[in-house]
Amino acid sequence: MPDGTILIADDDSAIRTVLNQALGRAGYSVRTTGTAAGLWRWVSAGDGNLVITDVVLPDENGFDLIPRIKRLRPDLPIVVMSAQNTILTAITAAERGAFDYLPKPFDLKELTSVVQRALAVPQKSPRELAAAEAEGEENGLPLIGRSAAMQEIYRVIARLTQTDLTVMIMGESGTGKELVARALHDYGKRRHGTFVAVNMAAIPKELVESELFGHERGAFTGATNRGVGRFEQAEGGTLFLDEIGDMPLEAQTRLLRVLQQGEYTTVGGRTPIKTDVRIIAATNRDLRQLIQQGLFREDLYYRLNVVPLRLPPLRERAEDIADLVRHFLRKAEEEGLPAKHLDPEALDLLRHHRWPGNVRELENLIRRLAVLHAGDTIPAAAVAAELKEPAKSSSAEDGEEPVSLSAAVERHLTKYFATHGDRLPPPGLYDRVLQEIERPLLSICLAATRGNQIRAAHLLGLNRNTLRKKIRDLGLEVIRGLKTE
Ligand SMILES: Nc1ncnc2c1ncn2[C@@H]1O[C@H](COP(=O)(O)OP(=O)(O)OP(=O)(O)O)[C@@H](O)[C@H]1O
């Protein structure tokens, strides 16, 4: 039979009754009150082994009460319940020293298991009471969505704010992986350090190592100066490695060393450099499959996957769509567009869409509707037309197949430039980019003509000798009869 007295503060008498019964049945003795003053009286008298409190109480905000309780009784665990289910509620609860946070409505089984854990773990002394952001102010929220799936994400983020653990964020493109990584940084211990994001897929493979670890002067052709790597930039802060599955094997080995020994060497350098960087990785690919194919190191996978966080696709949390739409419409308004809202039927259409490009696709669609639609209520027909519309110029952003080659190249290059922040990419970009395009262009044409160079030259509109030279320069393998017709 578990023992311990649980003090419950909630102004809703129905909730008090339900909790009283559920925890009483589980064997605890329970005392309930509808006010902060009632709770404070018990706590200051030394009663109770655990507090469960609502945030909004008639006489005081639960969040203001927590630090006082913690000062008086640092070991008394506090569980916060709230119907204001935003990321800030979860984080504020963690910052104020709450043991856990339960978004309302919650499952009673979940409550009992939180209670068991809280009573089993000896509480730490109160943590730094960081100034909490104004609660419930949706405008400033980094992540929108109150679905159960997002609540779970917020709780994990809140638990991680006091740690430096390596996190692996998994999720389809556009689900908000980078946003979560930023939230982990912005609300964590390293928030005063720099957040550096690098997209592995956007950097030419041969440059990944120097990009991450920096290079010495003369380390390779074109390295006329010492190059500062992303690790150095992120010192004391967080390094976000996006699309980690695209990291070449040699760079993986260097990264593993950082995670094992906390040090690295620059490209062309010999002296190991100590580093203090928190790593957050993200992927939209199945890393286990890449491991099986020999493309990803298993030992690195385990080092990165200390805390796995799976971001659900938007189609699995359709209940978040209304909040997201409101958020994006408000953003459009802030950008100077007239205020608009969506007709309920239009919203329904959005709830039933599959969203292959996830939140990014929704964001772009709302922006398009806000720009293109004249009236202040956007009707279902306008949404239906947009959803039916095949790719438009911004659909590459939506995570669907890009419309045109130039749109795809533009998207790729924009990402590539963005990964350099204020700096410019290494010189020689023109030739590198053209080669990247030339290579698939030639190999696809050669495959289509079953390696017949005369036909391939004709298809390309190139002189045969020019094609032959390009094949040689690019080191392409030409296999005859590659493609069966
Ligand atoms: N929960 C959310 N609330 C508000 N905006 C969101 C949310 N999730 C994603 N977004 C927005 O959607 C867009 C895509 O998000 P983000 O870049 O974080 O996704 P991602 O998973 O990292 O994508 P990719 O895998 O393509 O890099 C961004 O503009 C981001 O602001």
Ligand as a Chemical Component Dictionary entry (heavy atoms), coordinates in Angstrom:
data_LIG
# 
_chem_comp.id                   LIG 
_chem_comp.type                 NON-POLYMER 
_chem_comp.pdbx_formal_charge   0 
_chem_comp.three_letter_code    LIG 
# 
loop_
_chem_comp_atom.comp_id 
_chem_comp_atom.atom_id 
_chem_comp_atom.alt_atom_id 
_chem_comp_atom.type_symbol 
_chem_comp_atom.charge 
_chem_comp_atom.model_Cartn_x 
_chem_comp_atom.model_Cartn_y 
_chem_comp_atom.model_Cartn_z 
_chem_comp_atom.pdbx_ordinal 
LIG N1  N1  N 0 4.424  23.572 -34.069 1  
LIG C1  C1  C 0 4.678  24.610 -34.875 2  
LIG N2  N2  N 0 4.208  25.831 -34.579 3  
LIG C2  C2  C 0 4.456  26.876 -35.388 4  
LIG N3  N3  N 0 5.156  26.819 -36.528 5  
LIG C3  C3  C 0 5.655  25.627 -36.876 6  
LIG C4  C4  C 0 5.454  24.456 -36.069 7  
LIG N4  N4  N 0 6.078  23.416 -36.654 8  
LIG C5  C5  C 0 6.650  23.896 -37.770 9  
LIG N5  N5  N 0 6.411  25.225 -37.912 10 
LIG C6  C6  C 0 6.852  26.080 -39.036 11 
LIG O1  O1  O 0 6.943  25.239 -40.174 12 
LIG C7  C7  C 0 8.125  25.499 -40.907 13 
LIG C8  C8  C 0 8.972  24.252 -40.958 14 
LIG O2  O2  O 0 9.509  23.975 -39.677 15 
LIG P1  P1  P 0 11.001 23.427 -39.471 16 
LIG O3  O3  O 0 11.946 24.072 -40.423 17 
LIG O4  O4  O 0 11.328 23.497 -38.019 18 
LIG O5  O5  O 0 10.744 21.911 -39.916 19 
LIG P2  P2  P 0 11.798 20.733 -40.114 20 
LIG O6  O6  O 0 11.140 19.501 -39.596 21 
LIG O7  O7  O 0 13.111 21.127 -39.510 22 
LIG O8  O8  O 0 11.885 20.649 -41.685 23 
LIG P3  P3  P 0 13.039 20.011 -42.623 24 
LIG O9  O9  O 0 13.148 18.550 -42.239 25 
LIG O10 O10 O 0 12.495 20.189 -43.993 26 
LIG O11 O11 O 0 14.292 20.781 -42.335 27 
LIG C9  C9  C 0 8.827  26.655 -40.215 28 
LIG O12 O12 O 0 8.483  27.865 -40.855 29 
LIG C10 C10 C 0 8.273  26.619 -38.823 30 
LIG O13 O13 O 0 8.261  27.897 -38.263 31 
# 
loop_
_chem_comp_bond.comp_id 
_chem_comp_bond.atom_id_1 
_chem_comp_bond.atom_id_2 
_chem_comp_bond.value_order 
_chem_comp_bond.pdbx_ordinal 
LIG N1  C1  SING 1  
LIG C1  N2  SING 2  
LIG C1  C4  DOUB 3  
LIG N2  C2  DOUB 4  
LIG C2  N3  SING 5  
LIG N3  C3  DOUB 6  
LIG C3  C4  SING 7  
LIG C3  N5  SING 8  
LIG C4  N4  SING 9  
LIG N4  C5  DOUB 10 
LIG C5  N5  SING 11 
LIG N5  C6  SING 12 
LIG C6  O1  SING 13 
LIG C6  C10 SING 14 
LIG O1  C7  SING 15 
LIG C7  C8  SING 16 
LIG C7  C9  SING 17 
LIG C8  O2  SING 18 
LIG O2  P1  SING 19 
LIG P1  O3  DOUB 20 
LIG P1  O4  SING 21 
LIG P1  O5  SING 22 
LIG O5  P2  SING 23 
LIG P2  O6  DOUB 24 
LIG P2  O7  SING 25 
LIG P2  O8  SING 26 
LIG O8  P3  SING 27 
LIG P3  O9  DOUB 28 
LIG P3  O10 SING 29 
LIG P3  O11 SING 30 
LIG C9  O12 SING 31 
LIG C9  C10 SING 32 
LIG C10 O13 SING 33 
# 
